[in-house]
C-alpha cells in the first residue's frame, strides 16, 4: 500500500515555536515508522504556499517598510519581530493585491524565495539536524503539479467549484452536496488562499496513493474536513489527524503576536544543547511532545518536565543497552510486528500509540532499533 503523509506546511516567515515543534515531531515519527511497514511519502513544499498573502504579503512589507534589513545576519528572533510588525500593519491596512503580484509571479515562474525567508529556511536546516528530523526538502523548489486555473477547471468538472469572477465575485469550493458551506479559495482577481494552494499540490498526486493522511492544526479543522471531502470525491481514501497547539501558562500564543525565544526551537536548543547525548535528547523530545502532551492542548509546556523526560529517555536507552546480544537481535526482528500493533488498523503508524508504548514497564520494547530507525 502506498501512503502519502501531507501535513500543514509552516511558512518561512517566523521562528519555529512550540506548536511547530510538536507538529514536526508527530509527522516525522509517523513518516519514519510508517515507511518501515509500507511505501510512504512525505509531502512538504514551501514553494506551493509562498504565493499566499501570509508569505507574499510579508515579503512585500520587508521590501517596502524594512529595506535596510540584512538577510545574511538576521536571526529568527529578528524575523519574528518583523513578522509581528507586518501582521500589525496588515490588520489595519491589508496589502493591495497589485503590490503582491510581482512576488507571486516570481514564485510561479522560478520558485523565487525572498532572502529573509531563505535565511530562515537555512536556519531550519540546522534545527532539523539537531532534532534528527527527516528533511523532506525544505529548501528545494517544488512547484505544485497544477496551476490555479487548471485546478479550478478540474474541480468545476466534478461540480466542486463555483467560479464567480465573471460577475465580480470570488472562487468558491462547493461541497454543499455533502452538507458543507461554500468556502472562498480565491479573490475576485484570482489570488488563491492556502486551501487553493493545497489543492493545487494534492489533486495531481491523489491517483498515486491508496491512502492520504492529512495532518493539521485543530484550528483548521473546518477547512480540512472540506479538503477531505474534496479529495474523497476525487477518489482518494483520506484520514485526518488534528493536533492542538501547545499552550504556555494555559494560553496559546500565535506567532503573529510574537513568541519569546525560550518558547522557540532555537530556545530549546539553547536550554538543552549539552543536557544529554544526542540520541537521548531526540528520544526525550519526542516522548515529551508526542506521548507527554498528546494530541490535545490540555497541558501547558513546562521546561522542567521536558528536562525530566530527556533524563528518562537517557535512562531507558541505558537500561535497554544492558541486555544481552541475543535479546537485542530478537528485538530488532520484532520491530515491524511492534509497529503494526500501533497502527490502529490504519495504513500509517499512530505516533501517540507508538511513542507511549515505549514507556511500558511490563512489555518487551525493541527500544534501540526503534530509537535508531524512528526517533533519532
C-alpha positions in Angstrom: 0.0 0.0 0.0 1.3 3.5 -0.9 0.7 6.2 1.7 1.1 10.0 1.4 1.6 11.9 4.6 0.7 15.6 4.0 0.9 18.0 7.0 0.3 21.7 7.1 3.5 23.5 5.9 5.0 26.1 8.2 5.7 29.3 6.3 9.3 30.6 6.5 8.2 33.9 8.0 8.9 33.3 11.7 10.8 31.2 14.2 9.6 27.7 14.8 7.6 27.8 18.0 6.5 25.0 20.4 3.4 24.1 18.4 5.5 23.8 15.2 7.9 21.6 17.1 5.1 19.4 18.2 3.7 19.1 14.7 7.1 18.4 13.1 7.9 15.7 15.7 4.5 14.0 15.2 4.8 13.9 11.4 8.4 12.8 11.5 7.6 9.9 13.7 4.6 9.0 11.7 6.5 9.0 8.4 9.6 7.2 9.6 7.7 4.5 11.4 5.2 4.0 8.5 7.9 3.7 5.9 9.2 0.7 7.8 6.0 -1.1 7.1 4.9 0.2 3.6 5.7 2.6 0.8 5.3 6.1 2.3 6.0 9.6 1.1 6.2 12.9 3.0 4.7 15.9 1.2 6.1 19.2 2.3 6.7 22.1 -0.1 7.3 25.7 0.8 7.1 26.7 -2.9 3.4 25.8 -3.0 2.4 28.2 -0.3 4.8 31.1 -1.0 2.1 32.7 -3.2 -0.3 33.2 -0.2 -0.9 36.6 1.3 0.7 35.4 4.5 4.1 34.9 2.8 4.0 37.2 -0.2 2.5 40.0 1.9 5.3 39.6 4.4 7.9 39.9 1.6 6.3 43.0 0.2 6.3 44.5 3.7 10.0 43.7 4.1 11.0 45.4 0.9 8.8 48.4 1.4 9.0 49.1 5.2 12.3 47.5 6.1 14.6 47.9 3.1 17.8 48.0 5.2 17.4 44.6 6.7 20.5 42.4 6.1 19.1 39.0 5.5 22.6 37.3 5.9 22.8 38.3 9.5 19.1 38.0 10.5 18.3 35.7 13.4 14.9 34.0 13.8 14.1 36.4 16.6 14.7 39.3 14.2 12.5 37.8 11.6 9.8 37.1 14.2 9.8 40.8 15.2 9.5 41.8 11.6 6.6 39.4 11.1 4.8 40.9 14.1 5.2 44.3 12.5 3.8 43.0 9.2 0.8 41.4 10.9 0.0 44.6 12.9 0.0 46.6 9.7 -2.0 44.0 7.8 -4.8 44.1 10.3 -5.1 47.8 9.8 -4.3 48.0 6.0 -4.2 44.8 4.1 -1.6 44.8 1.3 -3.2 45.6 -2.0 -3.2 42.6 -4.4 -1.5 44.7 -7.1 1.5 45.0 -4.8 1.6 41.3 -4.3 1.6 40.3 -7.9 5.4 40.7 -8.6 6.1 38.4 -5.7 3.5 35.8 -6.7 4.7 35.9 -10.3 8.3 35.3 -9.2 7.3 32.3 -7.2 5.2 30.9 -10.0 7.9 31.5 -12.6 11.0 30.3 -10.8 10.2 29.3 -7.2 11.9 32.5 -6.0 12.3 33.0 -2.3 12.9 36.3 -0.5 16.4 36.4 1.0 14.9 36.8 4.5 12.9 33.6 4.2 15.8 31.9 2.5 17.8 32.7 5.6 15.0 31.3 7.8 15.0 28.1 5.8 18.8 27.7 6.1 18.5 28.1 9.9 15.7 25.5 10.0 18.0 23.0 8.2 20.3 23.2 11.3 17.3 22.7 13.6 16.2 19.7 11.7 19.7 18.2 12.0 19.8 18.9 15.8 16.4 17.2 16.3 17.2 14.3 13.9 14.2 15.1 11.7 13.9 13.8 8.2 14.3 16.7 5.8 11.5 16.5 3.2 13.3 19.1 1.1 12.5 22.3 2.9 15.0 24.4 0.8 14.1 22.8 -2.5 11.9 24.4 -5.2 8.9 22.2 -5.7 6.1 23.9 -7.6 2.6 22.3 -7.3 1.5 20.0 -10.1 -1.4 22.2 -11.2 -1.7 25.8 -12.0 -4.6 27.5 -10.2 -6.7 27.8 -13.3 -6.2 24.1 -14.1 -7.3 23.2 -10.6 -10.4 25.4 -10.9 -11.3 23.7 -14.2 -10.8 20.2 -12.8 -12.9 21.0 -9.7 -15.6 22.6 -11.8 -15.9 19.5 -13.9 -16.6 17.5 -10.8 -19.1 20.0 -9.5 -16.8 21.0 -6.7 -16.1 24.6 -7.6 -18.2 27.8 -8.1 -16.3 30.5 -10.1 -18.0 33.8 -9.7 -15.2 36.0 -11.1 -17.1 36.9 -14.3 -19.7 38.6 -12.1 -17.1 40.2 -9.8 -17.2 37.6 -7.1 -14.7 35.2 -5.7 -14.0 31.5 -6.4 -15.7 29.0 -4.0 -15.1 25.4 -3.2 -18.5 23.8 -3.4 -19.2 20.8 -1.2 -22.7 21.7 -0.5 -23.9 18.3 -1.8 -22.1 16.9 1.2 -23.7 19.3 3.6 -20.8 21.8 3.9 -20.9 25.5 3.3 -19.2 27.3 0.4 -15.6 28.3 1.1 -13.8 31.0 -0.7 -10.5 29.9 -2.2 -9.6 32.9 -4.4 -10.4 36.6 -4.6 -12.3 38.1 -7.5 -8.9 38.9 -9.1 -7.9 35.2 -8.8 -5.4 35.4 -5.9 -5.6 31.9 -4.2 -5.5 31.3 -0.4 -3.7 28.4 1.3 -6.6 26.0 0.7 -6.4 26.5 -3.0 -2.6 26.0 -2.8 -3.1 22.7 -1.0 -5.5 21.5 -3.7 -3.0 22.5 -6.5 -0.5 20.3 -4.8 -2.7 17.4 -3.7 -5.0 16.8 -6.6 -2.4 15.6 -9.2 -0.9 13.3 -6.6 -4.1 11.5 -5.4 -4.1 8.8 -8.1 -0.7 7.6 -7.0 -1.7 6.7 -3.4 -4.0 4.2 -1.7 -4.1 6.3 1.5 -3.7 10.1 2.2 -3.0 11.3 5.7 -3.7 15.0 6.3 -2.1 16.4 9.5 -3.3 19.8 10.6 -3.8 22.3 13.5 -7.2 21.7 15.1 -8.0 25.4 14.4 -8.1 24.4 10.7 -10.5 21.5 11.2 -13.3 23.0 9.2 -11.1 23.6 6.2 -9.5 20.2 6.4 -12.9 18.5 6.6 -13.7 20.3 3.4 -10.3 19.2 1.9 -11.0 15.7 3.0 -14.4 15.7 1.2 -12.9 17.2 -2.0 -10.1 14.6 -2.1 -12.6 11.8 -1.3 -14.9 12.8 -4.1 -11.9 12.7 -6.4 -11.3 9.1 -5.5 -8.8 9.3 -2.6 -9.1 7.5 0.8 -8.3 10.1 3.4 -7.6 10.1 7.1 -7.2 13.3 9.1 -5.1 13.9 12.2 -5.8 17.1 14.1 -3.3 18.4 16.7 -3.9 21.1 19.2 -1.3 23.8 19.6 0.9 23.9 22.7 -0.2 26.4 25.4 2.1 28.3 27.6 0.7 29.2 31.0 -2.7 27.9 29.7 -2.6 30.3 26.8 -1.9 29.5 23.1 0.2 32.3 21.6 0.2 32.8 17.9 3.5 33.8 16.2 1.7 36.8 14.6 1.7 38.3 18.1 5.3 37.4 18.9 6.9 34.5 20.6 9.6 34.6 23.3 12.9 32.9 22.3 12.7 30.4 25.1 9.5 29.1 23.5 11.1 28.5 20.1 13.0 25.6 18.8 16.2 27.8 18.9 15.5 28.5 22.5 15.0 24.8 23.3 18.4 24.2 21.7 19.9 26.9 23.9 18.5 25.2 27.0 19.1 21.5 26.1 22.1 21.5 23.8 24.5 19.9 26.3 22.0 18.4 28.6 22.2 14.9 27.3 23.7 12.8 24.4 22.0 13.4 21.0 20.1 10.1 21.0 18.6 10.7 24.4 17.8 14.3 23.6 16.0 13.3 20.4 14.1 10.5 22.0 13.2 12.7 25.0 11.9 15.5 22.8 9.6 13.0 21.1 8.5 11.4 24.3 7.5 14.8 25.7 5.9 16.4 22.7 4.1 13.2 21.5 3.4 11.0 24.4 3.5 13.6 27.1 1.4 16.4 25.5 -0.7 14.1 23.3 -3.0 15.4 20.6 -4.8 17.7 22.9 -3.8 21.1 24.2 -4.8 20.4 27.8 -1.3 20.6 29.2 0.9 23.7 29.1 4.5 23.5 28.2 6.9 23.1 31.1 10.7 23.1 30.6 11.2 21.2 33.9 9.1 18.3 32.6 10.9 18.3 29.2 14.2 18.1 31.0 12.9 15.2 33.2 11.7 13.4 30.1 15.0 13.8 28.4 16.7 12.3 31.5 14.2 9.5 31.4 15.0 8.8 27.8 18.7 8.6 28.7 17.9 6.0 31.4 15.6 4.0 29.1 18.4 3.8 26.5 21.0 2.9 29.1 18.7 0.2 30.5 17.9 -1.2 27.1 21.6 -1.3 26.3 22.3 -3.6 29.3 20.5 -6.5 27.6 22.4 -9.5 26.0 23.3 -9.6 22.4 20.7 -12.3 21.5 17.9 -10.2 23.1 19.0 -7.2 21.1 18.9 -9.3 17.9 15.5 -10.6 18.7 14.2 -7.2 19.5 15.4 -5.9 16.1 13.5 -8.6 14.4 10.4 -7.6 16.3 10.3 -4.0 15.2 7.9 -4.5 12.3 5.5 -6.5 14.4 5.7 -3.9 17.2 4.9 -1.1 14.7 1.9 -2.9 13.3 0.4 -3.1 16.8 0.3 0.7 16.8 -1.4 1.5 13.5 -5.0 1.4 15.0 -6.0 -0.6 12.0 -4.9 2.1 9.5 -2.2 2.3 6.9 0.0 4.6 9.0 1.6 4.2 12.4 -0.1 6.3 15.2 2.7 8.4 16.7 1.0 8.6 20.1 0.3 4.9 20.4 3.8 4.0 19.4 5.6 6.6 21.5 3.5 5.9 24.6 4.3 2.2 24.2 8.0 2.9 24.7 7.2 3.8 28.3 5.5 0.4 29.1 7.0 -1.2 32.1 5.9 -4.8 31.6 6.1 -5.2 27.9 9.2 -6.0 25.8 10.1 -3.0 23.7 12.7 -3.0 20.8 13.9 0.3 22.0 17.3 0.6 20.4 16.2 -0.4 16.9 13.3 2.0 17.2 15.4 4.8 18.5 17.8 4.4 15.6 15.1 4.0 12.9 12.4 6.3 14.1 13.4 8.6 16.9 16.9 9.9 16.1 
